[in-house]
Amino acid sequence: MAQQFRIKKGDMVTVISGKDKGKTGSVLKMLRKDNRLLVQGVNLVKRHQKQTMAQEGGIIQKEASIHISNVAHIDPASKKPTRVGIKILKDGSKVRVAKRSGETIEG
């Protein structure tokens, strides 16, 4: 059975440990099999790229994956790191809520 993550693609997260501690960005891609994700503007690495018909060659910067335990969701109300909980509404649907403020998280 696959592990359930409370962070989804498009969410705003902040890095809580590592060399990019304190940086924020949106989640670009989830790598569920490895428990990792790509965050925009975080953990940038330089790669040498060969020239192709579509792209120019040279040294490019791109995001490398970061472990999911090193990021925290950003509270929509206070803009600070928070944990994420699940709340079941009266109609039976589930929504994600920020533990810090209790507000629902869109998405």
C-alpha positions in Angstrom: 0.0 0.0 0.0 1.4 3.4 -1.0 2.1 6.0 1.7 -0.3 8.9 2.0 1.3 12.4 1.8 -0.3 15.5 3.1 1.7 17.7 0.6 0.5 17.8 -3.0 1.8 19.3 -6.3 1.3 23.1 -6.3 1.4 23.5 -2.5 3.6 26.2 -1.0 6.2 24.7 1.3 9.2 26.0 3.2 12.5 24.1 3.8 13.1 23.3 7.5 16.5 21.7 7.3 19.5 21.4 5.1 21.5 23.9 3.0 18.4 25.7 1.7 16.8 26.1 5.2 14.3 29.0 5.2 13.6 29.1 1.4 10.1 28.8 0.2 8.6 27.6 -3.1 5.8 25.7 -4.7 6.0 21.9 -5.2 6.7 21.2 -8.9 6.7 17.4 -8.8 6.2 14.5 -6.3 8.4 11.5 -6.5 6.2 9.2 -4.3 8.3 6.1 -4.7 11.4 7.8 -3.2 9.5 10.0 -0.7 11.0 13.1 -2.4 9.8 16.2 -4.2 10.9 19.0 -6.4 10.5 22.5 -5.0 10.8 25.6 -7.3 14.0 27.5 -6.6 15.3 25.1 -3.9 18.3 22.7 -4.0 19.6 24.1 -7.3 22.3 22.1 -9.1 24.4 22.8 -12.2 24.3 20.2 -15.0 26.3 20.1 -18.3 23.8 19.8 -21.1 24.6 18.7 -24.6 23.1 20.8 -27.4 20.0 19.4 -29.1 17.7 20.7 -31.9 15.3 22.0 -29.3 17.8 23.3 -26.6 21.0 25.2 -26.4 24.0 23.4 -24.9 26.0 24.6 -21.9 25.8 24.6 -18.1 22.2 24.9 -16.8 20.7 25.2 -13.3 17.8 23.0 -12.3 16.1 21.8 -9.2 17.2 18.5 -7.6 14.8 16.5 -5.4 14.6 17.0 -1.6 13.3 14.6 1.0 9.7 15.2 2.1 10.7 15.2 5.8 12.8 18.4 5.1 9.9 20.5 4.1 6.8 21.9 5.9 3.6 23.2 4.6 3.0 27.0 4.8 0.0 28.1 6.8 -2.4 30.2 4.6 -3.2 32.5 7.5 0.1 33.2 9.2 2.5 32.3 6.4 4.5 30.2 8.9 5.4 26.5 8.7 2.7 24.2 9.9 1.7 20.6 10.1 -1.3 19.3 8.0 -4.2 17.4 9.3 -7.3 15.9 7.8 -10.8 16.9 8.7 -14.0 15.0 7.6 -16.9 17.3 6.8 -20.6 16.6 7.4 -21.1 15.5 3.8 -18.3 12.9 4.2 -15.6 14.6 2.1 -12.1 15.1 3.5 -10.3 18.4 3.5 -6.7 19.3 4.6 -6.4 21.7 7.5 -3.5 23.6 8.9 -2.8 22.6 12.5 -1.5 26.1 13.4 -4.6 28.1 12.4 -7.2 25.5 11.7 -7.9 26.9 8.2 -8.6 24.7 5.3 -5.9 24.3 2.6 -7.0 24.7 -1.0 -6.2 22.0 -3.5 
